[in-house]
Amino acid sequence: MIKTQKARLYPNRTMKKVLDDLCDYRRYCWNQGLALWNDMYDASLVLEDKNLCPSERKVRDELVDDKADWQYQLSARCLQLAVSDLGKAWKNFFNKAQPDWGKPQFKSKKAPRQGFKTDRAKIVNGRLRLDKPHGIKKWYDIRLKGAVSLKGELKVVSIYRENGKYWASLPFEVEIKTKAKTGKKTAVDVNVGHFSYTEGQIKTLPNNLKFLYERIKHYQRLLAKKRKTNGKKAARSNNYAETKAKLQRDYRKVANIQHDIIQKFTTELVNNYDQIAIEDLDVKRMQMSHVASKGLQRSLFGLFRQVLAYKCQWYGKELFLADKFYPSTQRCSRCGFVKTGDDKIGLYGNMKHKTKHNEYVCYECGAVMDRDENAVMNLLALI
């Protein structure tokens, strides 16, 4: 089983320069490989010759043959893995079922996140050691912090720079023991701002997050006013850099709080229940307006499903996914009556029957209950 841990890196001045160069080199290899791939692909279409179609091996071999002298001072695995990822991206391009389907794009040096991959990294005395190219004299192990355990076989390591800080994604192949059986089952109904399940609710937008979002909104407005000076773009004063650093700091705090909520809640679920039912939501179709989209993005529906899925696989738990069209909100959990047409409950309740948003009233059996509790019981009936 592959278990990935995120660690903060603390490189010295020499290794910081090495990491920056490798981030730039990864972007260079990707862009060069993508340009070559596009040329080969266009040529195969124009000449109608399938033998000219690009492949990972063709692109890699040509990039290696055209290597400049300065490229030999950097890790060769950076180029190999960049072309490998490019091949996977092109393979996904021909599969429209992918959630983020689209043609591979060129990488920009202005992107806030830059990184590279290597499969030659090692953990030595609690530090990260990268593969050393030939002809390099000064080379140091990198101190890291944040990983709970460094045991297991280390796979392909992803290292990236974001907001001036360095991080590493460390995937270890380890043996994970399954959790003890509890004989219990539950269902989770995801909503904007909270998750409802059989034991109550978990808030995904607590007060500290709301405060951070207000502060982020304030810094975004300040940055918007500082983008132009005397009618010219790209004004980068010290005040601009300071405000941007504060904005990035608050974004990092928000991400940490959100991930902490998701990790703790999913761990609680797999510890206490053997069978868990959730909805297979089509989040993109649910984004009706920019206000609703913002709430959906902040509620982390996709991350919750992703984390819960791999934890259930790790610990031997069963995860049930309700169909996208399953009427968990419109169906009465007591008699099975399903609301249709003007009787449906919307974002603001039901205007015809003048019911509230969080209220479920069955027009068949007369049952009155909380909307979220009704949805949880409907999902629980699928197990």
C-alpha positions as a Markdown table, in Angstrom:
| # | Residue | x | y | z |
|---|---|---|---|---|
| 1 | Met | 0.0 | 0.0 | 0.0 |
| 2 | Ile | 1.3 | 3.5 | -0.9 |
| 3 | Lys | 1.0 | 6.0 | 1.9 |
| 4 | Thr | 2.0 | 9.6 | 1.2 |
| 5 | Gln | 3.2 | 12.1 | 3.7 |
| 6 | Lys | 3.7 | 15.8 | 3.2 |
| 7 | Ala | 6.9 | 17.3 | 4.8 |
| 8 | Arg | 8.3 | 20.8 | 5.0 |
| 9 | Leu | 11.9 | 21.1 | 3.6 |
| 10 | Tyr | 14.6 | 23.3 | 5.1 |
| 11 | Pro | 17.4 | 23.4 | 2.5 |
| 12 | Asn | 20.6 | 25.4 | 3.1 |
| 13 | Arg | 21.7 | 28.1 | 0.6 |
| 14 | Thr | 23.5 | 25.6 | -1.7 |
| 15 | Met | 20.6 | 23.1 | -1.8 |
| 16 | Lys | 18.1 | 25.9 | -2.2 |
| 17 | Lys | 19.8 | 26.9 | -5.4 |
| 18 | Val | 19.8 | 23.3 | -6.5 |
| 19 | Leu | 16.0 | 23.0 | -5.9 |
| 20 | Asp | 15.3 | 26.2 | -7.7 |
| 21 | Asp | 17.3 | 25.0 | -10.7 |
| 22 | Leu | 15.5 | 21.7 | -10.8 |
| 23 | Cys | 12.1 | 23.4 | -10.6 |
| 24 | Asp | 13.1 | 25.5 | -13.6 |
| 25 | Tyr | 14.6 | 22.5 | -15.4 |
| 26 | Arg | 11.4 | 20.5 | -14.9 |
| 27 | Arg | 9.4 | 23.3 | -16.5 |
| 28 | Tyr | 11.9 | 23.6 | -19.3 |
| 29 | Cys | 11.7 | 19.8 | -20.1 |
| 30 | Trp | 7.9 | 19.9 | -20.0 |
| 31 | Asn | 7.7 | 22.8 | -22.4 |
| 32 | Gln | 10.3 | 21.4 | -24.8 |
| 33 | Gly | 8.7 | 18.0 | -24.7 |
| 34 | Leu | 5.2 | 19.5 | -25.3 |
| 35 | Ala | 6.3 | 21.6 | -28.2 |
| 36 | Leu | 8.0 | 18.6 | -29.8 |
| 37 | Trp | 4.9 | 16.4 | -29.1 |
| 38 | Asn | 2.6 | 19.0 | -30.7 |
| 39 | Asp | 4.8 | 19.2 | -33.8 |
| 40 | Met | 4.8 | 15.4 | -34.2 |
| 41 | Tyr | 1.1 | 15.2 | -33.7 |
| 42 | Asp | 0.4 | 17.9 | -36.2 |
| 43 | Ala | 2.7 | 16.3 | -38.8 |
| 44 | Ser | 1.0 | 13.0 | -38.4 |
| 45 | Leu | -2.4 | 14.6 | -39.1 |
| 46 | Val | -1.2 | 16.6 | -42.1 |
| 47 | Leu | 0.7 | 13.8 | -43.7 |
| 48 | Glu | -1.9 | 11.2 | -42.6 |
| 49 | Asp | 0.9 | 8.9 | -41.4 |
| 50 | Lys | 0.3 | 7.0 | -38.2 |
| 51 | Asn | 4.0 | 6.2 | -38.0 |
| 52 | Leu | 4.7 | 9.8 | -37.3 |
| 53 | Cys | 2.5 | 9.9 | -34.2 |
| 54 | Pro | 4.4 | 11.0 | -31.1 |
| 55 | Ser | 5.1 | 8.7 | -28.2 |
| 56 | Glu | 6.8 | 9.0 | -24.9 |
| 57 | Arg | 9.9 | 7.1 | -26.1 |
| 58 | Lys | 10.2 | 9.2 | -29.3 |
| 59 | Val | 10.0 | 12.5 | -27.5 |
| 60 | Arg | 12.3 | 11.4 | -24.7 |
| 61 | Asp | 15.0 | 10.1 | -27.1 |
| 62 | Glu | 15.0 | 13.3 | -29.2 |
| 63 | Leu | 15.2 | 15.5 | -26.1 |
| 64 | Val | 18.1 | 13.4 | -24.8 |
| 65 | Asp | 20.0 | 13.6 | -28.1 |
| 66 | Asp | 19.6 | 17.3 | -28.2 |
| 67 | Lys | 20.8 | 17.9 | -24.6 |
| 68 | Ala | 23.0 | 21.0 | -24.0 |
| 69 | Asp | 26.1 | 20.9 | -21.9 |
| 70 | Trp | 24.4 | 22.7 | -19.0 |
| 71 | Gln | 21.7 | 20.0 | -18.8 |
| 72 | Tyr | 24.3 | 17.4 | -17.7 |
| 73 | Gln | 24.8 | 19.3 | -14.4 |
| 74 | Leu | 21.2 | 18.5 | -13.4 |
| 75 | Ser | 19.5 | 15.3 | -12.6 |
| 76 | Ala | 18.7 | 13.2 | -15.6 |
| 77 | Arg | 15.6 | 11.7 | -13.9 |
| 78 | Cys | 14.0 | 15.1 | -13.9 |
| 79 | Leu | 13.8 | 15.0 | -17.7 |
| 80 | Gln | 12.7 | 11.4 | -17.8 |
| 81 | Leu | 9.8 | 11.9 | -15.3 |
| 82 | Ala | 8.7 | 15.1 | -17.0 |
| 83 | Val | 8.3 | 13.3 | -20.3 |
| 84 | Ser | 6.6 | 10.4 | -18.6 |
| 85 | Asp | 4.0 | 12.7 | -17.0 |
| 86 | Leu | 3.6 | 14.4 | -20.4 |
| 87 | Gly | 2.8 | 11.0 | -21.9 |
| 88 | Lys | 0.1 | 10.4 | -19.3 |
| 89 | Ala | -1.4 | 13.8 | -19.9 |
| 90 | Trp | -1.7 | 13.1 | -23.6 |
| 91 | Lys | -3.2 | 9.7 | -22.9 |
| 92 | Asn | -5.8 | 11.4 | -20.7 |
| 93 | Phe | -6.5 | 13.9 | -23.5 |
| 94 | Phe | -8.0 | 11.2 | -25.6 |
| 95 | Asn | -10.3 | 10.1 | -22.7 |
| 96 | Lys | -13.1 | 12.6 | -22.4 |
| 97 | Ala | -14.4 | 10.8 | -19.3 |
| 98 | Gln | -11.6 | 12.4 | -17.3 |
| 99 | Pro | -12.9 | 15.1 | -14.8 |
| 100 | Asp | -10.4 | 17.7 | -16.0 |
| 101 | Trp | -10.3 | 16.7 | -19.6 |
| 102 | Gly | -8.2 | 18.9 | -21.9 |
| 103 | Lys | -5.1 | 19.3 | -24.0 |
| 104 | Pro | -1.8 | 19.6 | -22.0 |
| 105 | Gln | -0.8 | 23.2 | -21.5 |
| 106 | Phe | 2.6 | 24.9 | -21.3 |
| 107 | Lys | 4.0 | 25.7 | -17.8 |
| 108 | Ser | 4.5 | 29.3 | -16.9 |
| 109 | Lys | 7.4 | 30.5 | -14.8 |
| 110 | Lys | 5.0 | 33.0 | -13.2 |
| 111 | Ala | 2.9 | 30.2 | -11.6 |
| 112 | Pro | 3.0 | 30.4 | -7.8 |
| 113 | Arg | 3.8 | 26.7 | -7.6 |
| 114 | Gln | 6.9 | 25.2 | -9.2 |
| 115 | Gly | 8.2 | 21.7 | -8.7 |
| 116 | Phe | 9.9 | 18.6 | -10.0 |
| 117 | Lys | 9.9 | 14.8 | -9.4 |
| 118 | Thr | 12.6 | 12.3 | -8.7 |
| 119 | Asp | 12.7 | 8.5 | -8.1 |
| 120 | Arg | 16.3 | 8.5 | -6.8 |
| 121 | Ala | 15.7 | 10.3 | -3.5 |
| 122 | Lys | 16.6 | 8.5 | -0.2 |
| 123 | Ile | 16.0 | 9.1 | 3.5 |
| 124 | Val | 19.3 | 9.1 | 5.3 |
| 125 | Asn | 19.4 | 9.8 | 9.1 |
| 126 | Gly | 16.0 | 11.5 | 8.9 |
| 127 | Arg | 17.0 | 13.8 | 6.0 |
| 128 | Leu | 16.2 | 13.8 | 2.3 |
| 129 | Arg | 19.1 | 13.0 | 0.0 |
| 130 | Leu | 18.7 | 13.7 | -3.7 |
| 131 | Asp | 20.6 | 12.1 | -6.5 |
| 132 | Lys | 23.9 | 13.9 | -7.1 |
| 133 | Pro | 24.9 | 14.6 | -10.7 |
| 134 | His | 28.4 | 14.0 | -12.0 |
| 135 | Gly | 30.9 | 16.8 | -11.5 |
| 136 | Ile | 29.2 | 18.4 | -8.5 |
| 137 | Lys | 31.3 | 18.8 | -5.4 |
| 138 | Lys | 29.1 | 20.5 | -2.8 |
| 139 | Trp | 26.0 | 18.5 | -2.0 |
| 140 | Tyr | 24.0 | 18.2 | 1.3 |
| 141 | Asp | 21.2 | 16.3 | 2.7 |
| 142 | Ile | 18.0 | 18.4 | 3.3 |
| 143 | Arg | 16.4 | 18.7 | 6.7 |
| 144 | Leu | 12.7 | 18.0 | 6.7 |
| 145 | Lys | 9.9 | 18.3 | 9.2 |
| 146 | Gly | 6.3 | 17.2 | 9.4 |
| 147 | Ala | 6.4 | 13.5 | 8.4 |
| 148 | Val | 5.0 | 11.2 | 11.0 |
| 149 | Ser | 7.0 | 8.1 | 9.9 |
| 150 | Leu | 9.9 | 7.7 | 7.5 |
| 151 | Lys | 9.7 | 3.9 | 7.3 |
| 152 | Gly | 9.0 | 2.0 | 4.1 |
| 153 | Glu | 10.2 | 1.9 | 0.6 |
| 154 | Leu | 10.4 | 5.5 | -0.9 |
| 155 | Lys | 8.8 | 5.8 | -4.3 |
| 156 | Val | 8.7 | 8.9 | -6.7 |
| 157 | Val | 9.1 | 12.0 | -4.6 |
| 158 | Ser | 7.5 | 15.3 | -5.6 |
| 159 | Ile | 9.2 | 18.4 | -4.5 |
| 160 | Tyr | 7.7 | 21.9 | -5.0 |
| 161 | Arg | 8.2 | 25.5 | -4.1 |
| 162 | Glu | 5.3 | 27.6 | -3.0 |
| 163 | Asn | 5.3 | 31.1 | -1.5 |
| 164 | Gly | 9.0 | 30.9 | -1.0 |
| 165 | Lys | 8.8 | 27.6 | 1.0 |
| 166 | Tyr | 9.8 | 24.1 | 0.0 |
| 167 | Trp | 7.7 | 21.0 | 0.4 |
| 168 | Ala | 8.0 | 17.3 | -0.4 |
| 169 | Ser | 5.4 | 14.7 | -1.0 |
| 170 | Leu | 6.9 | 11.4 | 0.3 |
| 171 | Pro | 5.1 | 8.2 | -0.9 |
| 172 | Phe | 6.1 | 5.1 | 1.1 |
| 173 | Glu | 5.1 | 1.6 | 0.3 |
| 174 | Val | 4.1 | 0.2 | 3.7 |
| 175 | Glu | 1.9 | -2.5 | 5.2 |
| 176 | Ile | -1.2 | -1.1 | 6.7 |
| 177 | Lys | -3.3 | -3.2 | 9.2 |
| 178 | Thr | -7.0 | -3.3 | 8.8 |
| 179 | Lys | -9.2 | -1.8 | 11.5 |
| 180 | Ala | -11.2 | -3.9 | 13.9 |
| 181 | Lys | -14.8 | -4.6 | 12.9 |
| 182 | Thr | -17.5 | -2.6 | 14.8 |
| 183 | Gly | -20.6 | -3.9 | 13.1 |
| 184 | Lys | -22.0 | -0.4 | 12.7 |
| 185 | Lys | -23.0 | 1.5 | 9.6 |
| 186 | Thr | -23.6 | 5.2 | 8.8 |
| 187 | Ala | -24.3 | 7.6 | 6.0 |
| 188 | Val | -23.0 | 11.1 | 5.3 |
| 189 | Asp | -25.0 | 13.9 | 3.6 |
| 190 | Val | -22.7 | 16.7 | 2.5 |
| 191 | Asn | -23.9 | 20.3 | 2.5 |
| 192 | Val | -22.5 | 23.7 | 2.1 |
| 193 | Gly | -21.0 | 24.5 | 5.5 |
| 194 | His | -21.5 | 21.2 | 7.2 |
| 195 | Phe | -21.6 | 17.4 | 6.9 |
| 196 | Ser | -24.5 | 15.5 | 8.4 |
| 197 | Tyr | -24.3 | 11.9 | 9.6 |
| 198 | Thr | -26.1 | 9.6 | 12.0 |
| 199 | Glu | -24.3 | 11.0 | 15.1 |
| 200 | Gly | -24.9 | 14.7 | 14.3 |
| 201 | Gln | -23.0 | 17.4 | 12.2 |
| 202 | Ile | -19.5 | 18.4 | 11.5 |
| 203 | Lys | -18.9 | 22.0 | 10.5 |
| 204 | Thr | -16.7 | 22.6 | 7.4 |
| 205 | Leu | -16.9 | 26.4 | 7.7 |
| 206 | Pro | -16.2 | 27.2 | 11.4 |
| 207 | Asn | -15.9 | 30.8 | 12.7 |
| 208 | Asn | -12.1 | 30.9 | 12.4 |
| 209 | Leu | -12.4 | 30.0 | 8.7 |
| 210 | Lys | -15.1 | 32.7 | 8.1 |
| 211 | Phe | -12.8 | 35.2 | 9.7 |
| 212 | Leu | -9.9 | 34.2 | 7.4 |
| 213 | Tyr | -12.1 | 34.4 | 4.3 |
| 214 | Glu | -13.0 | 38.0 | 5.3 |
| 215 | Arg | -9.4 | 38.9 | 5.7 |
| 216 | Ile | -8.5 | 37.2 | 2.4 |
| 217 | Lys | -11.2 | 39.3 | 0.7 |
| 218 | His | -9.7 | 42.5 | 2.3 |
| 219 | Tyr | -6.2 | 41.7 | 1.0 |
| 220 | Gln | -7.5 | 40.8 | -2.4 |
| 221 | Arg | -9.1 | 44.3 | -2.7 |
| 222 | Leu | -5.9 | 45.9 | -1.5 |
| 223 | Leu | -3.9 | 44.0 | -4.2 |
| 224 | Ala | -6.4 | 45.0 | -6.9 |
| 225 | Lys | -5.7 | 48.7 | -6.1 |
| 226 | Lys | -1.9 | 48.2 | -6.2 |
| 227 | Arg | -1.6 | 46.5 | -9.6 |
| 228 | Lys | -1.3 | 49.8 | -11.5 |
| 229 | Thr | 0.7 | 52.9 | -10.9 |
| 230 | Asn | 0.4 | 56.0 | -13.1 |
| 231 | Gly | -1.5 | 53.9 | -15.7 |
| 232 | Lys | 1.2 | 51.3 | -16.0 |
| 233 | Lys | 0.8 | 47.6 | -15.2 |
| 234 | Ala | 3.1 | 45.3 | -13.2 |
| 235 | Ala | 4.0 | 47.7 | -10.4 |
| 236 | Arg | 5.7 | 45.7 | -7.7 |
| 237 | Ser | 6.5 | 47.8 | -4.7 |
| 238 | Asn | 7.5 | 46.6 | -1.3 |
| 239 | Asn | 4.0 | 47.3 | 0.0 |
| 240 | Tyr | 2.6 | 45.1 | -2.8 |
| 241 | Ala | 5.0 | 42.3 | -1.9 |
| 242 | Glu | 4.1 | 42.6 | 1.8 |
| 243 | Thr | 0.3 | 42.5 | 1.1 |
| 244 | Lys | 0.7 | 39.5 | -1.2 |
| 245 | Ala | 2.7 | 37.6 | 1.4 |
| 246 | Lys | -0.1 | 38.2 | 4.0 |
| 247 | Leu | -2.6 | 36.9 | 1.5 |
| 248 | Gln | -0.6 | 33.8 | 0.8 |
| 249 | Arg | -0.1 | 33.2 | 4.5 |
| 250 | Asp | -3.9 | 33.3 | 5.1 |
| 251 | Tyr | -4.5 | 31.0 | 2.1 |
| 252 | Arg | -2.1 | 28.5 | 3.7 |
| 253 | Lys | -3.9 | 28.8 | 7.1 |
| 254 | Val | -7.2 | 28.1 | 5.4 |
| 255 | Ala | -5.9 | 25.0 | 3.6 |
| 256 | Asn | -4.4 | 23.6 | 6.8 |
| 257 | Ile | -7.7 | 24.1 | 8.8 |
| 258 | Gln | -9.8 | 22.5 | 6.0 |
| 259 | His | -7.5 | 19.5 | 5.6 |
| 260 | Asp | -7.4 | 19.0 | 9.4 |
| 261 | Ile | -11.2 | 18.9 | 9.5 |
| 262 | Ile | -11.4 | 16.4 | 6.6 |
| 263 | Gln | -8.7 | 14.2 | 8.0 |
| 264 | Lys | -10.1 | 14.0 | 11.5 |
| 265 | Phe | -13.7 | 13.4 | 10.3 |
| 266 | Thr | -12.8 | 10.7 | 7.9 |
| 267 | Thr | -10.6 | 9.0 | 10.5 |
| 268 | Glu | -13.5 | 9.0 | 12.9 |
| 269 | Leu | -15.7 | 7.4 | 10.3 |
| 270 | Val | -13.4 | 4.5 | 9.5 |
| 271 | Asn | -12.6 | 3.9 | 13.2 |
| 272 | Asn | -16.3 | 3.7 | 14.3 |
| 273 | Tyr | -18.1 | 2.3 | 11.2 |
| 274 | Asp | -17.7 | -0.7 | 8.9 |
| 275 | Gln | -20.1 | 0.5 | 6.1 |
| 276 | Ile | -20.3 | 4.1 | 5.0 |
| 277 | Ala | -22.7 | 5.6 | 2.4 |
| 278 | Ile | -22.2 | 8.9 | 0.6 |
| 279 | Glu | -23.5 | 10.7 | -2.5 |
| 280 | Asp | -21.8 | 10.7 | -5.8 |
| 281 | Leu | -22.3 | 14.4 | -6.5 |
| 282 | Asp | -21.7 | 16.1 | -9.8 |
| 283 | Val | -20.2 | 19.3 | -8.3 |
| 284 | Lys | -19.6 | 21.1 | -11.6 |
| 285 | Arg | -23.3 | 21.0 | -12.5 |
| 286 | Met | -24.2 | 22.2 | -9.0 |
| 287 | Gln | -22.2 | 25.5 | -9.5 |
| 288 | Met | -25.2 | 27.6 | -10.5 |
| 289 | Ser | -23.8 | 31.1 | -9.6 |
| 290 | His | -20.5 | 32.5 | -8.4 |
| 291 | Val | -21.9 | 32.7 | -4.8 |
| 292 | Ala | -23.0 | 29.0 | -4.9 |
| 293 | Ser | -19.7 | 28.0 | -6.5 |
| 294 | Lys | -17.7 | 29.6 | -3.8 |
| 295 | Gly | -19.6 | 27.8 | -1.1 |
| 296 | Leu | -19.3 | 24.5 | -2.9 |
| 297 | Gln | -15.5 | 24.9 | -3.3 |
| 298 | Arg | -15.0 | 25.8 | 0.3 |
| 299 | Ser | -17.0 | 22.8 | 1.5 |
| 300 | Leu | -14.5 | 20.4 | -0.1 |
| 301 | Phe | -16.9 | 17.8 | -1.4 |
| 302 | Gly | -14.3 | 16.3 | -3.7 |
| 303 | Leu | -11.5 | 16.1 | -1.1 |
| 304 | Phe | -13.8 | 14.5 | 1.4 |
| 305 | Arg | -14.8 | 11.7 | -1.0 |
| 306 | Gln | -11.1 | 11.2 | -2.1 |
| 307 | Val | -9.8 | 10.9 | 1.4 |
| 308 | Leu | -12.6 | 8.7 | 2.7 |
| 309 | Ala | -12.2 | 6.4 | -0.4 |
| 310 | Tyr | -8.5 | 5.7 | 0.2 |
| 311 | Lys | -8.9 | 5.3 | 4.0 |
| 312 | Cys | -11.7 | 2.8 | 3.5 |
| 313 | Gln | -9.4 | 0.9 | 1.1 |
| 314 | Trp | -6.6 | 1.0 | 3.6 |
| 315 | Tyr | -8.5 | -0.2 | 6.6 |
| 316 | Gly | -10.9 | -2.7 | 5.0 |
| 317 | Lys | -14.1 | -0.7 | 5.2 |
| 318 | Glu | -17.0 | -0.6 | 2.7 |
| 319 | Leu | -17.8 | 2.6 | 0.9 |
| 320 | Phe | -21.2 | 2.9 | -0.9 |
| 321 | Leu | -21.8 | 5.6 | -3.5 |
| 322 | Ala | -25.3 | 6.7 | -4.1 |
| 323 | Asp | -26.1 | 7.4 | -7.8 |
| 324 | Lys | -26.0 | 11.1 | -8.9 |
| 325 | Phe | -29.7 | 11.0 | -9.6 |
| 326 | Tyr | -30.7 | 9.3 | -6.3 |
| 327 | Pro | -33.3 | 11.6 | -4.7 |
| 328 | Ser | -31.9 | 11.5 | -1.1 |
| 329 | Thr | -33.3 | 15.0 | -0.4 |
| 330 | Gln | -36.7 | 14.7 | -2.2 |
| 331 | Arg | -37.5 | 11.2 | -0.9 |
| 332 | Cys | -39.4 | 10.6 | 2.3 |
| 333 | Ser | -37.4 | 8.2 | 4.5 |
| 334 | Arg | -40.6 | 6.8 | 6.2 |
| 335 | Cys | -43.0 | 6.1 | 3.3 |
| 336 | Gly | -40.8 | 6.4 | 0.3 |
| 337 | Phe | -42.8 | 9.2 | -1.4 |
| 338 | Val | -40.6 | 11.2 | -3.9 |
| 339 | Lys | -41.3 | 14.9 | -4.5 |
| 340 | Thr | -41.4 | 16.0 | -8.1 |
| 341 | Gly | -42.1 | 19.2 | -10.1 |
| 342 | Asp | -43.2 | 22.2 | -8.0 |
| 343 | Asp | -43.2 | 20.1 | -4.9 |
| 344 | Lys | -39.4 | 19.7 | -4.8 |
| 345 | Ile | -37.3 | 21.4 | -2.1 |
| 346 | Gly | -34.8 | 23.9 | -3.5 |
| 347 | Leu | -32.1 | 26.2 | -2.1 |
| 348 | Tyr | -34.8 | 28.4 | -0.5 |
| 349 | Gly | -37.3 | 25.7 | 0.5 |
| 350 | Asn | -40.5 | 25.3 | -1.4 |
| 351 | Met | -42.4 | 28.4 | -2.5 |
| 352 | Lys | -45.6 | 26.5 | -3.3 |
| 353 | His | -46.1 | 25.0 | 0.1 |
| 354 | Lys | -44.0 | 27.7 | 1.9 |
| 355 | Thr | -41.6 | 25.3 | 3.6 |
| 356 | Lys | -38.2 | 26.3 | 4.9 |
| 357 | His | -34.9 | 25.2 | 3.4 |
| 358 | Asn | -34.0 | 22.9 | 6.3 |
| 359 | Glu | -37.4 | 21.4 | 6.6 |
| 360 | Tyr | -38.8 | 18.3 | 5.0 |
| 361 | Val | -42.6 | 17.9 | 4.9 |
| 362 | Cys | -44.0 | 14.7 | 3.3 |
| 363 | Tyr | -47.2 | 15.4 | 1.3 |
| 364 | Glu | -48.1 | 11.7 | 1.4 |
| 365 | Cys | -47.8 | 10.6 | 5.0 |
| 366 | Gly | -47.5 | 14.0 | 6.6 |
| 367 | Ala | -44.2 | 13.4 | 8.3 |
| 368 | Val | -42.2 | 16.5 | 9.3 |
| 369 | Met | -38.5 | 16.2 | 9.9 |
| 370 | Asp | -35.2 | 17.9 | 9.4 |
| 371 | Arg | -34.1 | 17.9 | 5.7 |
| 372 | Asp | -30.5 | 16.7 | 6.5 |
| 373 | Glu | -31.7 | 13.9 | 8.8 |
| 374 | Asn | -34.1 | 12.7 | 6.1 |
| 375 | Ala | -31.3 | 12.6 | 3.5 |
| 376 | Val | -29.0 | 10.6 | 5.9 |
| 377 | Met | -31.7 | 8.0 | 6.5 |
| 378 | Asn | -32.3 | 7.7 | 2.8 |
| 379 | Leu | -28.6 | 7.1 | 2.1 |
| 380 | Leu | -28.5 | 4.7 | 5.0 |
| 381 | Ala | -31.2 | 2.6 | 3.4 |
| 382 | Leu | -28.9 | 1.9 | 0.5 |
| 383 | Ile | -26.5 | -0.2 | 2.6 |
